[in-house]
Amino acid sequence: MALLGSPDFYGRFGFRESTAYGVTSPDARWGGYFQVRTLSAHEPSMRGVFTYAEPFARL
């Protein structure tokens, strides 16, 4: 699960900076505001650049 938001707010819900899991944000300017929270099916090999589903990428 990924989001763009305040680390102070979303940290309490288990979100961490995406780079802690080897995930790179689509925009480097987002820095620590791009966060992820792992789900039960998470595998450490799931790394790389995050991409949005095509309908959201059109924005």
trRosetta pair geometry for C-beta under 8 A, 3 or more apart (Angstrom, degrees):
i j d omega theta_ij theta_ji phi_ij phi_ji
1 15 7.9 -91 98 -98 101 97
1 36 6.5 141 78 -158 51 66
1 37 4.8 -18 66 59 108 91
1 38 7.9 -165 25 -87 81 7
1 39 6.2 100 -18 -48 95 104
2 18 6.7 34 -130 -97 108 120
2 23 7.2 -133 -98 144 126 152
2 34 7.0 3 -173 -177 106 83
2 35 7.0 166 -151 89 61 44
2 36 4.8 -27 -97 -98 77 81
2 37 8.0 -173 -77 20 35 65
2 50 5.7 125 -119 -146 173 151
3 10 6.5 -164 79 -124 131 159
3 15 6.7 -54 45 -124 109 151
3 34 7.8 -177 95 -148 35 49
3 35 5.8 -17 63 63 78 89
3 36 7.9 152 19 -90 63 38
4 25 7.8 90 -94 -141 99 128
4 30 5.9 -81 -128 -146 110 130
4 33 5.6 42 -164 135 71 98
4 34 5.5 -22 -101 -97 77 66
4 35 7.7 150 -98 18 27 75
5 9 6.4 -77 147 69 112 118
5 10 5.1 101 91 -30 119 134
5 15 7.9 46 64 102 107 165
5 33 6.4 175 58 -172 15 86
5 35 6.8 -65 51 25 79 119
6 9 4.1 66 83 15 113 106
6 10 6.3 144 78 -1 60 90
6 33 7.0 -21 -85 -128 28 91
7 10 6.4 -67 -126 54 27 91
7 11 5.3 46 171 -45 66 109
7 15 7.5 -137 -129 103 59 104
7 17 6.9 -8 -106 -64 128 84
7 32 5.5 -25 -47 144 139 107
7 33 6.8 -110 -34 -101 87 48
7 35 6.5 148 -99 -69 76 135
8 11 6.3 -39 -135 14 15 117
9 12 7.0 -66 175 19 34 105
10 13 5.5 -59 -164 39 58 109
10 15 4.1 -17 143 46 108 139
10 35 5.7 153 103 70 140 157
11 14 7.9 119 -174 -14 35 7
11 15 6.1 -95 -88 67 35 78
11 16 7.2 68 -121 -88 78 54
11 35 8.0 -118 -73 -138 62 156
13 37 6.8 -57 120 -84 89 151
14 37 4.7 79 107 -135 97 117
15 35 4.0 66 166 143 114 132
15 36 6.6 161 -147 81 80 16
15 37 4.6 -69 -89 -56 65 99
16 20 4.7 -48 133 46 123 148
16 21 7.2 118 82 -25 112 101
16 35 6.1 162 78 -154 19 97
16 36 6.8 -32 62 63 69 66
16 37 7.3 117 11 -89 70 58
17 20 5.2 105 72 -15 79 102
17 32 4.7 -54 -106 -136 118 76
17 34 7.5 63 -153 77 63 62
17 35 5.9 -65 -97 -105 28 77
18 21 6.3 -71 -169 45 48 96
18 23 4.1 -88 179 85 100 101
18 24 6.9 154 120 -91 124 11
18 25 5.8 132 47 -56 152 82
18 34 4.9 -33 -5 118 131 93
18 35 5.9 -155 -45 -122 77 21
18 36 4.7 85 -108 -11 76 105
18 50 6.8 -72 -157 -25 150 134
19 22 7.1 48 -161 -82 43 19
19 23 7.0 -120 -78 60 31 56
19 24 7.0 47 -91 -92 80 57
21 36 5.6 -80 34 72 142 136
21 38 6.8 167 -110 -64 147 105
21 46 7.8 -12 159 90 111 88
21 47 7.2 -159 140 -103 69 79
22 44 7.9 77 18 -176 137 68
22 46 8.0 141 78 96 112 49
22 47 3.4 -35 124 -128 126 114
22 48 7.4 25 138 -20 93 36
23 36 5.5 64 48 -25 151 150
23 46 7.9 -2 -75 127 104 81
23 47 6.4 -132 -69 -142 57 53
23 48 6.9 -1 -121 60 59 40
23 49 7.8 113 -167 -123 60 15
23 50 5.4 50 179 -49 107 103
24 48 6.8 -69 24 154 97 32
24 49 4.6 -39 71 -102 108 63
24 50 6.7 -160 78 3 49 77
25 28 6.8 152 72 -87 102 30
25 30 4.5 -118 151 61 163 129
25 31 7.8 -58 19 -10 149 13
25 34 3.5 112 -92 50 129 174
25 49 8.0 -25 84 -150 12 71
25 50 6.1 -21 -122 39 35 118
26 30 7.8 55 56 1 64 140
26 34 8.0 175 23 -120 66 151
26 49 6.8 91 -93 176 56 97
26 50 5.9 -88 -41 83 82 84
26 51 6.6 103 -88 -104 113 48
26 52 6.9 -36 -44 -15 154 93
27 30 5.0 94 82 -18 91 104
27 34 7.8 157 58 -56 75 139
28 31 7.4 44 166 -62 53 60
30 33 5.0 -113 -180 67 77 97
30 34 4.1 64 126 -34 131 108
31 34 7.2 148 74 13 25 89
32 35 7.6 30 171 -69 56 90
34 50 7.4 -170 175 37 129 146
36 50 7.8 -168 -73 -80 121 140
38 42 3.8 -14 -165 -53 108 163
39 42 5.6 141 57 -39 55 92
42 46 6.4 -113 -155 36 67 137
43 46 5.1 108 66 -19 78 99
44 47 7.7 6 160 -42 53 105
51 57 7.0 0 -180 -84 86 129
52 56 4.0 -102 161 93 128 115
52 57 4.7 167 77 -64 104 79
53 56 5.3 75 62 18 76 106
53 57 7.0 -147 94 -16 32 95
54 57 5.4 -56 -139 31 32 116
54 58 7.1 44 161 -33 62 95
55 58 6.3 -47 -165 11 34 115
56 59 6.3 -30 -174 -1 50 113
